[in-house]
Amino acid sequence: MDDEDVSELVDGAAPAPVRIARLWWVVSAAAALLLVVLLGAVIFYRQADKPFGFEVEWMGELVEARAPVFTVPALALNWIGGGISGVAIVTHVIITGLLIWRRPWAALYFVCAAIASALVVLVIKNLVGRPRPTDILVAADVGSFPSGHSANAALIATTLGIIFWRTWVWIVGAAYTLLMMLSRTYLGAHWISDTIGGMLVGVGLAVIIWAPFAFVLYRERRKPHPPIWVKVVTPTAGIDQSGESSH
C-alpha cells in the first residue's frame, strides 16, 4: 500500500518512472472513518435521542430563518442528493458520462465507492439508531446518524476530484458538499454531527476504494477522452503517415 513505482512510455521514448503515493492517503481516510465510529459511539452512549447543545441552538436559528428563498433550493438538494432520484438518476448520469467519455475504470471505481458508502451508512444508521430532529420538513427514513445525503455528496465530490484531478472540480465539489450539509440541517433532517459524520464517510471511503484503482485511473486520465462515437486514432511508433516503416 506504500508508494508504487511504475513505468510508462512517454511519446515513444524510454520508460519514465511514475510514483503513486497511496499510504498516507489511505491512513488519513482510515482515520476519518475511525472518527465516524468514535462520534457514533459518543452519540449512542450519551443517549442517541439527545443532541449536543450547540446543535439545538443551531437548529433553532435555522428554524427561525426559514423562508421560501432558502427552502426551495434546500428541497432541490434534498431531491438531488438521495432517495430514488439520487441513486437512479444522478448516479446513473455520472456512470453513463464516464463511460461515454471513455473512462471505464473511473466508472467502475465510482460504482464500487458508491456501493461501499451506501452500505456503511446503512449499517451505522441501524447500529446508532439516532432519531431525527422534530422540526423536519421532508419525509425521511429512520436513522439520523450519519447523513446519507452528506455522504453521497462528499463521495461524488471526492471521486470526481480524483478522477479528473482539476482544481475547479475540487472547488465545485467542496461547495456542493457544504451546501448539502447545510441544507440537511436547514430542513431539519439532521443534526450538525450527522452531516459531519456523513461527510467523513463519503471522503474516507472514496479514498480507500481509490487505492487499488490508483494506477489504472492514472493511466486512463492520461489518454484522450473523445466521446465513444468519435474514433480514436492511436499513433504507431516507427510507422509514418504513408504506412511505411521509417528508418
N, C-alpha and C positions, 0 to 999 in steps of 0.2 A: 504493500500500500504506500511505500515511500516513493520518492521521485523515480520516474520511469524514463530511461534514455532510449530513444528510437531514432531511426534514420529515415530520411526522405530524399528522393531525387528532386533537386531544385533546378528547373529548366534544363534538364538533361545533363546536368553537371554531376560532380561527385556527391555521394550522400551527405546530407547535412544533419548533424545531431539535433534532436529536439528533446527538451526536458519538460515533462509534465509533472509538476509538483502536486501531490494529492494528499499527503499525510496530514498536514496541518489543516487543510480544508475539512477533511473528514473528522479530525479531532474536534475542531470548532463546532461542526454540525452535531456531533455526538453530545457535546457539552450543552448545546441548545436544547436537544431532546431531553437531556437529564434535567435541565431547568424546568421543562414542562412537567416531568414526573414529580419533581420536588414541589412545584407550585400546586399540582393536583393533589398531592398528599397533604399539603397545608390546608387547602380548601376542604378536603374530606374530613380531616381530623378536627378542624375548628368548627365543624357543622357546615355541610355543603350548602345549606339554605341561608347562611349568614354571610352577606357580602362585607368587604372591608369598608371602613368608614369613608375613605376618600372616594370609593366607588358610589356610595349612596349620595354623597354631596354632588359628584359629577352628574349622576343620573338626574338629580333634582334640577340642576342648572339646565340640562338639555331638555327636560320635560317643559320647563317654563319658556324655553326659547323655541319650541316647536312652532313652525309656520309653513304654509304651503311651499314657499320658495325653497325650504330645506327638505321638506317631506317628499316632494316629487322626485328629486334626484336620489334621495335615500332609498325610496321604493324601487327606483330603476336599478340601483346597485343590488338591492335585495333580489330582484329578478335575475340579474346577470350572474350573480355570484354563487348561486346554489340551487338546489332542487332539480327538477327536470330540465329547466332552461339552462342552468349552469353546466349540467352533465351532458345532456342530449344535444345542446346547440353550441355553446361556447367551446366545450372540449372538442367536439367533432369539427368545428370550424378550424381550430388550431391544428388538429391532426391532418385534416384534409389540405390545409395550406402548406404544411411542411412536406407532405407527400407530393403535391403538385409542383412545388419548387425544389424537388429532388433532394430531400433531406430525410430519407427513410430511417436512418439511425437516430436522428433527432426525434422523429415521430415515436419510435419505439421507446426511447428514453423518457419522453413526456408521458406516454401511456403508463409505463412502469411506475414513474414517480407519482402520477395522479392516483393510481390504484393504491399504492402504499400509503399515501396521505389520507385517502378516504377511509381505509381500514383502521389506521392508527387513531384517527379522530373518533371513529365509531367505538372502538374499544375503550378509549379513555372516557368518552361521554358516559358509557354504561358503567364503568368502574367508579367514577367520581359521583355521578348522579346528582349534579348540582341543578336546582330549579332555576328557571329563567326569571328575570325581573317581572314584576306585576304590571308595569306600565308599558307593555309590549303592544306595538301597532300592527304586527304581522303574525300570520299563523306560522308556527314552528314546531319541530319535533321536540321530544323530551331531551334533556341534557344540555346544559348551558356551557359547560367547560369541556373542551376548548371550542372556540368558534370555528365551525366548518367553513363559513364564508371567508373568514380571515385566512384560514389555512389554504384554501383554494386560491385566493388572490396572491398570497405570498409564494405559493408553489408556481403559479403561472409566471409571476414576475421573475422568480429566480431561474426557472428552467429556460425561459426565453432569453434572459440575460446571458446565461451560459451558452445557449445555442448560437446566438448571433454575436455576442460579445461586443456590443456597441454601447457607448456611454448613454446615448439617448434612450436606448431600450431599458437600461437600468434606472434612469431617472423617471421615465414614464411608469415603469413597473413599481417603483417605490411609492410614487404618488398614488397610483391605483390602490396599492395595498393599504396605505394610510387612510385614504378616503373610505375604503371598505370597512376598516376597523372603526372609524369614526361613525359611519352610517349604522353599524350594528349596535353601538351604544345609543345613538340618537333614536333609533327605532324601538329601543327598549328590549332588544332581542338578546343582548349580552351585557355582562359587566366588563369593565376595562380589562381585568385579569383574564377573562375568557378570550378576548381578542388578542392579547399579548401571547397567550398560550397557543392559539391557533396560528399566529404568525410564525412563532418559533417552530411549530410542527412543519409548516409548509417549507420554510427555508431549510431546516435541518434535513428533511427527507430528500428535498431536491438536490442537495449537495452530496448526501450519502449515496443516492442512486446514481449520481453523475460519475462517481469514482470508477466503476467498471466500464463506463462508456467513454471515459476521458479521451483516449487516443483516437477512437473511431470518430468521435464528434469533432476532434481537432482536424483530422484528415478531411472529413466531409465539409467542414467550414471553408477549407482552402480550395475546394473545387468550384467550378462555375455552377450557378443555380438558375438557369433559364427554366421556364415552365415546361412541363412534360411534353407539350405539343410542339416545342421547338427542339430541333435536332441539335445535339452537341457534337461538334467535330473535335476529335482528340488528335492533336499533332503526334506524328510518329517520328521518333528520333532517327536520323540518318536517311530520311526519305524526303526528297524535295517535292515542290508542288506538282511536278510532272509525273510523279510516281516512280522516278528512277533513283537509285541509290546515289548518295553524294559521297565523295571521297575527299 
